[in-house]
Amino acid sequence: FRKFIAENPPSGPRQSAYNAIASDMVGTIKDTTAFERFAHEALATETDPDSRAVLYYWLYQVRSDSASVEALARELLKDGKAASWIYNAISWDLAERVSNFRTALSLCDRAIELATTRRDSASYIDTKGWFYFKHGSYAQAVEYLDQAVALLEEPEEEILRHLAYAALRLNDDEKAFETFKTILILGEYGYARAAVDSLMTLRGYTPEQRKSFDDALWQARLASAKFAQ
């Protein structure tokens, strides 16, 4: 794999070679010290953004304490030459731990800055909105999640789910209801159905109104359906 990397230009297989080396050194041989040395030597010369991102991904996997994670995050922020997805991936993980908020936010902002497609921008802004949700800033969460939804050409369940939960925490039942309804147009998601049923109960929906809602839902599903390949 090292010979392949040395003799070939940047490519998808080149990134796979880095993945294979990391998997062997970290998973099979279990020599994280040797891998860190290898990864930093590779980063000194590697120019392919996705290959650099793969190396940072594995460096992050072998960091166990918060101080070393912070050090790697600072290193990555200074780098600026890795693919945008690695900034988002690490920032999302830090957000899920409900820790390192400032570091996670900085990484997310860099991902947004480096995004090259609307889809990537929406995904990274969704991450930022979820940060604020996890830290109880629901108004800011809704603001960013609204931006993420607006960027999408087609609705995406995960981003809509985040927006609906943030709207509920903000006591904006109308926005939450409409967002859960959009999710149900995409498919019969159990959590969305349960939320809509609860909101219907709070609103005092009659059986006839519930049936009318379901009829309209199916019409919307059929209208948005596409032929399979």
Phi, psi and chi 1 to 4 in degrees:
 res  aa     phi    psi   chi1   chi2   chi3   chi4
   1 PHE       -  -38.7  -75.8  124.5      -      -
   2 ARG   -64.5  -39.6  -68.2 -170.2 -172.2 -154.5
   3 LYS   -63.4  -41.2  179.8  173.1  168.8   53.8
   4 PHE   -61.3  -46.1  175.8   87.1      -      -
   5 ILE   -62.0  -41.1  -69.5  168.1      -      -
   6 ALA   -67.5  -31.3      -      -      -      -
   7 GLU  -102.2   -3.2  -65.0  178.1   -5.3      -
   8 ASN  -125.3  150.6  -71.7  -86.0      -      -
   9 PRO   -74.4  169.4   28.5  -35.8      -      -
  10 PRO   -55.2  136.1  -27.5   35.9      -      -
  11 SER  -166.9  171.5   63.5      -      -      -
  12 GLY   -59.6  -47.3      -      -      -      -
  13 PRO   -59.8  -30.9  -28.6   37.3      -      -
  14 ARG   -63.7  -42.1 -177.4 -174.6 -177.3   88.8
  15 GLN   -64.5  -37.3  -62.9  149.9   35.6      -
  16 SER   -64.4  -34.6  -62.9      -      -      -
  17 ALA   -64.9  -43.0      -      -      -      -
  18 TYR   -61.8  -41.6  -81.1  119.0      -      -
  19 ASN   -59.5  -42.9 -102.0  -40.2      -      -
  20 ALA   -65.6  -43.8      -      -      -      -
  21 ILE   -60.8  -46.7  -69.4  172.0      -      -
  22 ALA   -62.7  -43.3      -      -      -      -
  23 SER   -60.9  -42.0 -180.0      -      -      -
  24 ASP   -67.7  -47.2  -78.3  -11.2      -      -
  25 MET   -69.7  -39.9  -64.0 -178.5   79.5      -
  26 VAL   -85.9  -44.5  175.0      -      -      -
  27 GLY   -86.3  -44.5      -      -      -      -
  28 THR   -90.5  -54.8  -54.1      -      -      -
  29 ILE   -77.7  -28.2  -57.1  171.3      -      -
  30 LYS    59.8   43.3  -58.6 -172.1 -174.5  -56.2
  31 ASP  -114.5   82.3 -168.5  -18.2      -      -
  32 THR   -68.4  -30.8   56.9      -      -      -
  33 THR   -63.2  -45.3  -59.2      -      -      -
  34 ALA   -64.7  -37.7      -      -      -      -
  35 PHE   -66.6  -42.9  170.7   70.7      -      -
  36 GLU   -59.9  -39.8  -69.8 -142.3   28.2      -
  37 ARG   -63.2  -46.6 -175.3  167.2   57.2 -108.7
  38 PHE   -60.4  -45.6  163.3   78.0      -      -
  39 ALA   -62.9  -43.0      -      -      -      -
  40 HIS   -70.8  -33.7  -78.4  105.6      -      -
  41 GLU   -64.4  -41.2  -71.7  171.7   -3.0      -
  42 ALA   -66.6  -41.1      -      -      -      -
  43 LEU   -64.7  -24.3  -75.6  167.9      -      -
  44 ALA   -66.5  -23.7      -      -      -      -
  45 THR  -125.7  -20.1   56.9      -      -      -
  46 GLU   -67.1  132.7 -178.5   56.6   62.5      -
  47 THR  -108.8  -16.5   58.7      -      -      -
  48 ASP   -74.4  120.8  174.4   50.0      -      -
  49 PRO   -57.6  -41.8  -26.0   36.0      -      -
  50 ASP   -70.6  -35.3  -79.7  -56.8      -      -
  51 SER   -65.3  -41.3  -67.0      -      -      -
  52 ARG   -61.4  -39.9  -64.1 -176.9   71.5   82.8
  53 ALA   -63.6  -40.7      -      -      -      -
  54 VAL   -60.6  -43.5  166.4      -      -      -
  55 LEU   -63.5  -43.2  -69.8  163.8      -      -
  56 TYR   -65.5  -36.5  -82.2  115.7      -      -
  57 TYR   -57.7  -47.4  170.0   81.3      -      -
  58 TRP   -72.1  -33.6  -78.0   98.7      -      -
  59 LEU   -62.2  -38.1  -78.5  170.1      -      -
  60 TYR   -65.4  -37.9  179.7   72.7      -      -
  61 GLN   -63.6  -30.2  -64.1  -56.0  -52.3      -
  62 VAL   -92.8   -2.3  -58.5      -      -      -
  63 ARG   -86.5  128.2  -58.7  -69.1  172.1   97.7
  64 SER  -111.3  -31.8   55.8      -      -      -
  65 ASP  -102.0  156.9   61.0  -77.9      -      -
  66 SER   -63.6  -33.8   57.7      -      -      -
  67 ALA   -64.6  -42.8      -      -      -      -
  68 SER   -71.8  -31.9   62.3      -      -      -
  69 VAL   -65.5  -44.1  167.8      -      -      -
  70 GLU   -60.4  -41.8  -76.6  -78.8  -13.7      -
  71 ALA   -62.6  -42.8      -      -      -      -
  72 LEU   -65.6  -39.9 -179.5   65.3      -      -
  73 ALA   -61.5  -42.2      -      -      -      -
  74 ARG   -64.1  -40.0  -72.5 -165.7  -63.0  -89.2
  75 GLU   -61.7  -44.0 -178.4 -177.5  -23.8      -
  76 LEU   -66.5  -40.2 -178.9   55.2      -      -
  77 LEU   -64.2  -35.2  -75.2  167.6      -      -
  78 LYS   -73.8  -26.6  -71.8  179.1 -177.7  177.4
  79 ASP   -63.0  -64.0 -176.8  -72.0      -      -
  80 GLY    72.9    0.5      -      -      -      -
  81 LYS  -114.3    5.3  -66.4 -178.4  -72.5 -174.3
  82 ALA   -91.1  159.0      -      -      -      -
  83 ALA   -63.1  150.5      -      -      -      -
  84 SER   -61.5  -29.8   60.4      -      -      -
  85 TRP   -63.5  -29.1   62.7  -97.3      -      -
  86 ILE   -70.6  -34.8 -171.6   59.6      -      -
  87 TYR   -63.1  -42.2  -63.7   91.8      -      -
  88 ASN   -68.9  -42.5 -175.6   66.0      -      -
  89 ALA   -60.7  -45.3      -      -      -      -
  90 ILE   -71.9  -39.9  -66.0  178.2      -      -
  91 SER   -64.0  -38.4   63.8      -      -      -
  92 TRP   -62.9  -43.3  177.4  -91.6      -      -
  93 ASP   -63.3  -42.0 -170.9   69.2      -      -
  94 LEU   -64.0  -37.5  -69.0  176.5      -      -
  95 ALA   -66.0  -38.8      -      -      -      -
  96 GLU   -65.0  -27.9  -75.8  -63.6  -70.0      -
  97 ARG   -78.5   -8.0  -62.4 -177.8 -172.7 -176.9
  98 VAL    54.3   47.4 -163.2      -      -      -
  99 SER  -147.5  171.3   63.0      -      -      -
 100 ASN    51.1   46.3  -55.6   88.2      -      -
 101 PHE   -59.7  -47.6 -178.7   73.4      -      -
 102 ARG   -64.3  -41.5  -70.9 -175.9  179.6  178.7
 103 THR   -64.9  -45.2  -58.7      -      -      -
 104 ALA   -60.6  -41.8      -      -      -      -
 105 LEU   -65.9  -39.9 -163.8   58.6      -      -
 106 SER   -63.5  -42.6  -64.1      -      -      -
 107 LEU   -63.9  -41.6  -71.4  167.0      -      -
 108 CYS   -64.3  -43.5 -174.8      -      -      -
 109 ASP   -61.0  -36.8  -75.9  -22.1      -      -
 110 ARG   -67.6  -39.3 -179.5   60.4   58.1   84.2
 111 ALA   -60.4  -44.6      -      -      -      -
 112 ILE   -61.8  -41.9  -65.8  169.3      -      -
 113 GLU   -62.1  -36.8  176.7 -172.2  -28.1      -
 114 LEU   -91.7   -6.1  -64.6  174.2      -      -
 115 ALA   -58.6  141.2      -      -      -      -
 116 THR  -115.8   -4.7   56.3      -      -      -
 117 THR  -134.4  158.2   66.9      -      -      -
 118 ARG   -61.8  -37.3  -71.2  172.6   66.4   91.2
 119 ARG   -62.9  -44.1  177.4   67.0 -166.0   79.9
 120 ASP   -65.3  -43.4  -75.6  -12.9      -      -
 121 SER   -58.3  -44.3  -68.5      -      -      -
 122 ALA   -61.2  -43.2      -      -      -      -
 123 SER   -63.3  -42.5  177.7      -      -      -
 124 TYR   -73.1  -37.1  -55.7  157.6      -      -
 125 ILE   -68.1  -34.0  -66.8  170.7      -      -
 126 ASP   -58.8  -44.1  169.6   54.6      -      -
 127 THR   -57.1  -45.1  -61.2      -      -      -
 128 LYS   -63.2  -42.2 -171.3  169.5 -176.0  176.5
 129 GLY   -62.0  -38.5      -      -      -      -
 130 TRP   -68.1  -32.6 -165.0 -122.2      -      -
 131 PHE   -54.1  -52.7  -72.2  171.5      -      -
 132 TYR   -65.1  -35.7  -76.1  106.8      -      -
 133 PHE   -61.0  -48.1  177.8   88.8      -      -
 134 LYS   -62.5  -25.4  -61.7  -77.1  -79.3 -171.4
 135 HIS  -102.6   12.6  -74.8  -96.2      -      -
 136 GLY    82.0    8.6      -      -      -      -
 137 SER   -95.9   78.2  -59.0      -      -      -
 138 TYR   -72.3  -33.0  -56.6  121.5      -      -
 139 ALA   -64.2  -44.0      -      -      -      -
 140 GLN   -67.5  -35.8  -73.5  174.9  -68.2      -
 141 ALA   -59.9  -48.3      -      -      -      -
 142 VAL   -62.1  -39.6  167.7      -      -      -
 143 GLU   -58.0  -49.6  176.8 -173.9  -12.8      -
 144 TYR   -73.5  -36.8  -74.3  111.0      -      -
 145 LEU   -68.3  -34.3  -68.3  166.3      -      -
 146 ASP   -60.9  -41.5  -90.6  -27.2      -      -
 147 GLN   -62.3  -42.8  -70.1  179.1   25.8      -
 148 ALA   -62.9  -44.1      -      -      -      -
 149 VAL   -62.5  -40.4  169.3      -      -      -
 150 ALA   -65.0  -26.2      -      -      -      -
 151 LEU   -78.0  -19.7  -78.7  169.7      -      -
 152 LEU   -80.1  134.4  -66.4  170.9      -      -
 153 GLU   -73.9  -33.0  -65.8 -179.4    0.5      -
 154 GLU  -128.7  142.7  -65.2 -175.1   -2.5      -
 155 PRO   -58.8  147.1  -18.9   31.0      -      -
 156 GLU  -125.3  128.8 -176.7  170.8  -56.9      -
 157 GLU   -56.7  -46.7  179.5  -90.1  -29.1      -
 158 GLU   -62.2  -46.0 -177.5  179.1   33.3      -
 159 ILE   -66.0  -41.5  -62.9  177.1      -      -
 160 LEU   -62.4  -39.2  -70.6  168.5      -      -
 161 ARG   -61.2  -44.3  170.7  164.6   33.0   96.8
 162 HIS   -60.7  -43.4  -68.0  161.5      -      -
 163 LEU   -63.2  -43.3  175.7   58.4      -      -
 164 ALA   -62.4  -44.0      -      -      -      -
 165 TYR   -64.7  -40.0  -74.3  157.1      -      -
 166 ALA   -66.1  -40.0      -      -      -      -
 167 ALA   -63.2  -39.8      -      -      -      -
 168 LEU   -60.8  -44.8  -79.4  177.8      -      -
 169 ARG   -65.5  -26.0  -67.9  -66.3 -177.1   90.3
 170 LEU   -86.8    2.4 -158.7   58.9      -      -
 171 ASN    63.1   27.3  -65.6  -42.0      -      -
 172 ASP   -97.6   77.7 -170.1  -17.3      -      -
 173 ASP   -63.3  -34.4  -71.7   -7.3      -      -
 174 GLU   -63.8  -46.3 -178.7   62.4   32.0      -
 175 LYS   -64.7  -41.6 -172.1 -179.0 -166.1   68.9
 176 ALA   -62.6  -44.1      -      -      -      -
 177 PHE   -60.8  -47.4 -175.1   85.7      -      -
 178 GLU   -65.6  -35.0  -70.1  -57.7  -45.3      -
 179 THR   -71.0  -43.5  -54.1      -      -      -
 180 PHE   -61.9  -36.3  -77.4  124.6      -      -
 181 LYS   -62.5  -42.8  178.3 -179.7  174.7 -178.6
 182 THR   -61.0  -39.3  -57.2      -      -      -
 183 ILE   -62.8  -42.0  -66.5  169.5      -      -
 184 LEU   -68.2  -24.9  -73.4  174.1      -      -
 185 ILE   -66.9  -33.9  -68.4  171.9      -      -
 186 LEU   -70.8  -31.0  -62.4  178.0      -      -
 187 GLY   172.7  169.7      -      -      -      -
 188 GLU   -87.1   78.5 -170.6   61.4   28.5      -
 189 TYR   -83.8  124.6  -68.0   91.3      -      -
 190 GLY   -58.9  -42.9      -      -      -      -
 191 TYR   -65.6  -37.4   73.2   89.1      -      -
 192 ALA   -69.4  -40.6      -      -      -      -
 193 ARG   -61.7  -45.3  172.2   59.9   68.6  177.5
 194 ALA   -62.2  -40.8      -      -      -      -
 195 ALA   -66.1  -43.9      -      -      -      -
 196 VAL   -63.2  -42.6  163.8      -      -      -
 197 ASP   -59.7  -42.3  -75.6  -15.9      -      -
 198 SER   -65.1  -43.1  -66.0      -      -      -
 199 LEU   -67.8  -35.1  -70.8  168.3      -      -
 200 MET   -62.8  -40.6  -76.6 -179.8  174.4      -
 201 THR   -62.8  -44.4  -60.7      -      -      -
 202 LEU   -61.2  -34.0  -72.2  172.6      -      -
 203 ARG   -83.8   -7.6  -67.8  177.6  170.2 -169.0
 204 GLY    75.1   35.3      -      -      -      -
 205 TYR   -62.9  136.7  -90.7   47.7      -      -
 206 THR   -83.9  164.2   64.1      -      -      -
 207 PRO   -54.6  -37.1  -28.3   36.3      -      -
 208 GLU   -66.3  -40.3  -69.3   76.1   16.5      -
 209 GLN   -66.4  -37.2  -73.0  174.9  -49.0      -
 210 ARG   -65.2  -41.5  -70.7  173.5 -176.6  -96.5
 211 LYS   -64.5  -41.2 -177.4  179.7 -176.9  -55.0
 212 SER   -62.2  -39.3  177.4      -      -      -
 213 PHE   -61.5  -47.3  173.2   86.7      -      -
 214 ASP   -65.1  -37.9  -82.0  -24.3      -      -
 215 ASP   -62.6  -45.1  -71.1  -16.1      -      -
 216 ALA   -64.9  -36.0      -      -      -      -
 217 LEU   -61.8  -45.5 -172.1   64.6      -      -
 218 TRP   -65.7  -37.6  -85.3  105.8      -      -
 219 GLN   -62.1  -41.7  -71.6  -59.6  -42.6      -
 220 ALA   -65.7  -38.2      -      -      -      -
 221 ARG   -62.7  -46.4  -75.5  178.3 -179.8  171.6
 222 LEU   -65.0  -37.4  -68.8  168.9      -      -
 223 ALA   -67.0  -30.5      -      -      -      -
 224 SER   -95.6   -3.4   63.3      -      -      -
 225 ALA   -69.3  151.0      -      -      -      -
 226 LYS  -123.0  155.0  -62.9 -178.0  177.4   68.9
 227 PHE   -68.5  140.2  -73.3  104.7      -      -
 228 ALA   -71.8  156.7      -      -      -      -
 229 GLN   -67.3      -  -65.4  -66.1  -38.1      -
